[in-house]
Structure formats: C-alpha cells, structure tokens
Amino acid sequence: MKIKIIGGGPAGMYFAILMKKADPAHEITIYERNGPDDTFGWGVVFSGKTLANLREADEESHSEITRDFEAWDNVDVVHRGEKVSIHGNSFSGIARIRLLKILQKRCEELGIQINFRSEATDIEMLRRDCDLLVGADGLNSAVRQKFADRLHPDLSVRPNKYIWYGTNQLFHGLTLTFREHHAGVFAAHSYKFNQTTSTFIVECDRQTWSNARFDEMSDEDTRRYVGDVFVKDLNGNPLLSNNSKWINFVHVKNAKWYFENVVLLGDALHTAHFSIGSGTKLAMEDAIALAQSFASEPEVTGALQAFERKRKPVIEDYQAAAYESMLWFENAREYIHLSPIELAYSLMKRSGRVDDDELRKRDPEFVARHERRLSADYADSTD
Ligand SMILES: Cc1cc2nc3c(=O)[nH]c(=O)nc-3n(C[C@H](O)[C@H](O)[C@H](O)COP(=O)(O)OP(=O)(O)OC[C@H]3O[C@@H](n4cnc5c(N)ncnc54)[C@H](O)[C@@H]3O)c2cc1C
C-alpha cells in the first residue's frame, strides 16, 4: 500500500512504524514542515496502562522510551502554601524532543521516508497519489480544514489562557499549584520529565489575564510576572521559554473521522485538556488502533470504518472526562476558598471518573484525612 502521512509528530510517526512493521512492502512517506531537531513544548506524560499498550505495539521504541523515564505515583496539590500529596497515581514523563528522536530513529531503521522541512500544501494532489492519506498534522490540521465539508469538525475555543514553560525547579510528581494574586487566581501544572527539567504550564481565567495586562507585556516581562506569582514554588529558578505564548485551549471533535482514503489522527482529530495529560498518549494510541484496524481489515474503507467504530467511543469517554477537568480549572475561583485538603479532594474527583472507593484504594490515608476534616467541620458547625 502507498501511504502518505502529513505530520511527523507522535501520531504520524508511530502509525508509520506500526504499519511498516506489519508489512515492510508498504511504501510510507511522512511530510513534516519542521526540521528533525525543532520542537515546541517540554515533557509529555504517560500512565502505566499506556506504557503497556506501547510495549505490546512496539517493544523496541518502548524500551528506548522507558529507559529515560521519570516515574512517580503522587499528585501534589499546593494551596495557601500547604502541600497535600495523594499517592497511587502511576505516571511517567519524558522530554517531547527525546520521544520524537526515538520515533525518528525507529522510522529510519524501518525504511520510512521522512521529508523534513516539507510543508504539505496541495493536499488534494497528495491524496490522489496514494492509497491512504493520514492527516496527523496536529491541532491546526490543514487536512481537517481542507475536507471540513466531509469530516464536519467542531472546534470550540475555551475562555482560559495558558502558557507552556519549562523550569529547572524539579517537581517530583504531578504538582498542581494555586496562587491567589491581586490580579486573580493562577494555577500551575508541573512535573519533572528528566534529571534537570520540569514542565510548568500556567493557566488563568480571562479576567485574571486582563487584570495582569499580559496583552501589553513582552515575553520577558510575562516570564518575570508569572515567576513572581509562583516565586515560592520556583525556589529562585527562572521560567524557561520555548517559543512560549499565551494561548486558549481549543476543544476539537469531528463528526466523521475519515472519508474515502483520508483519515485523521491525534490532535487533528480530537483534543483533551492538558490537565489530564493525555494529548500524546491519545495520539499514539490512535496510531495503534488504526494499525490494528488494518491488520483485521486490509481493505482501506473497511479499515477506516472499523477504526472509527471502535476508537470513537473510547475517545468520547476520554474527552468527556477531560472536559469536566477543564471546566474545573475554568471555574477555579469558585474552589479557591476551600482548605488545602478539600481543594485536593475536589481536584481528585473533578473528572467524575474517580469515586471514593477508587480514591480509598489509591490512597486510604488521604481519604481518611479528608473525612477527619469533614467531621471536624461538622462538629464546629453544631457547637
Ligand atoms: C505549543 C505546544 C506545546 C505543547 N507542549 C506539550 C508538552 O510539553 N507536553 C505534552 O504532553 N503535550 C504538549 N503539547 C500537546 C501535544 O503536543 C499533542 O497533544 C500531541 O503532540 C499530539 O500529537 P500529534 O502527532 O497528533 O500532533 P503534533 O505533535 O502537533 O504533530 C503534528 C505535526 O504536524 C506537522 N505539520 C502540521 N501541519 C503540517 C503541514 N501542512 N505539512 C507538514 N507538516 C505539518 C507539525 O509541524 C507537527 O510536527 C503541546 C502542544 C502545543 C501546541
């Protein structure tokens, strides 16, 4: 089969790897607008379950990925300067550039052609010249836009502002830090992803963003301002920029996932709010699901139908959980009056997917602490 893939991110490269492994006769070309060493962003996270899926799909890249992993089991919530740790949440992190390098090397080993610095512009021409065209071209997918009348995308720009930074302050575990400031409420999502660096994503509502006047600030002033908000958490370490800009999260869905010989994958197809840390995981698991569909239905239409039928309910479930999590952060001001333990409890249950039993299984001491707090509040109110 002749396969053309637009986008050399995790979704595009991983799909190419799995298809080439399944049949070395496939002729696969990836078009990537950036060079092999260009990337935006810092670390990416995977859960224990995702790692098992990656091992099953491709042992070679899995062993490279896990060699450099930073693993942890705690979520730390920092509020009013107090840290509450919740254990039993298994996650690992790796630098995005390291992940891309591992996948690039694996593509090279398998004989997959990656055309770097090659922007795909004439998408219709590419589509006519192959058996399968994969739009793995990320959030602003040109493939999705080109075939919008067939795929029926639904994009919603969310109100909160966020910015991806790095820092050499090491956050061991997924750390959610809240700071009340005269401009409003800021939240930081941070985690260590190698020996020296952590991701540090800062999020705030529109009102806070306007009050701070970020629209009038240079990149350097923005970093300084945000660094001051989180001065106690960063421990003197500056925020590191990598083309970092304030952006709004865009929630992406598509009513149809394919038409004729075109299919979308990863961020081009769907997004899930970064607070559940699953953009890269979902992109790679999409690639696994699509490759599996081709294994059971070698004919293109049948395979794409099977992919949409099997994978869509999984993604809808994820997006629903991520949506609840996103709403929690959009309404963070409403929770900020809570005590640290109550805020942590509310955060752990925000997606609607973790109930008390599950939380108790993960960290009985945390649940007991929360219950003691509730009893104390009740006793106070009846005094
Ligand atoms: C600025 C930014 C920073 C991020 N940082 C992180 C992070 O630190 N941690 C994390 O977990 N997630 C991060 N994400 C989200 C994460 O990157 C995605 O969820 C995940 O990478 C999705 O994988 P993908 O392969 O679908 O898309 P992408 O990784 O976005 O890959 C798409 C690729 O397509 C290429 N492309 C697009 N259009 C064309 C074209 N017309 N022709 C040729 N090539 C094209 C792009 O250059 C890109 O390499 C970040 C996202 C953004 C926008």
The ligand as a Gaussian input file, in Angstrom:
#p B3LYP/6-31G(d) Opt

LIG

0 1
 C        2.900000      24.819000      21.806000
 C        2.536000      23.438000      22.275000
 C        3.284000      22.835000      23.264000
 C        2.956000      21.562000      23.724000
 N        3.700000      21.039000      24.705000
 C        3.342000      19.847000      25.228000
 C        4.041000      19.312000      26.313000
 O        5.004000      19.901000      26.812000
 N        3.584000      18.131000      26.818000
 C        2.515000      17.443000      26.283000
 O        2.149000      16.356000      26.775000
 N        1.856000      17.910000      25.250000
 C        2.220000      19.101000      24.720000
 N        1.504000      19.618000      23.707000
 C        0.371000      18.839000      23.170000
 C        0.923000      17.681000      22.364000
 O        1.942000      18.174000      21.553000
 C       -0.118000      16.992000      21.491000
 O       -1.254000      16.588000      22.210000
 C        0.500000      15.741000      20.802000
 O        1.787000      16.041000      20.360000
 C       -0.364000      15.293000      19.646000
 O        0.396000      14.566000      18.717000
 P        0.111000      14.694000      17.154000
 O        1.121000      13.850000      16.493000
 O       -1.328000      14.465000      16.909000
 O        0.333000      16.232000      16.812000
 P        1.638000      17.128000      16.873000
 O        2.577000      16.649000      17.900000
 O        1.151000      18.533000      16.963000
 O        2.320000      16.873000      15.461000
 C        1.814000      17.395000      14.252000
 C        2.978000      17.625000      13.307000
 O        2.472000      18.012000      12.039000
 C        3.331000      18.991000      11.477000
 N        2.544000      19.705000      10.477000
 C        1.403000      20.426000      10.684000
 N        0.914000      20.871000       9.506000
 C        1.754000      20.423000       8.543000
 C        1.788000      20.560000       7.125000
 N        0.824000      21.219000       6.445000
 N        2.795000      19.963000       6.443000
 C        3.773000      19.278000       7.094000
 N        3.789000      19.130000       8.444000
 C        2.794000      19.676000       9.145000
 C        3.753000      19.804000      12.681000
 O        4.960000      20.503000      12.451000
 C        3.901000      18.739000      13.764000
 O        5.221000      18.248000      13.846000
 C        1.839000      20.869000      23.191000
 C        1.101000      21.460000      22.183000
 C        1.436000      22.724000      21.729000
 C        0.601000      23.349000      20.640000

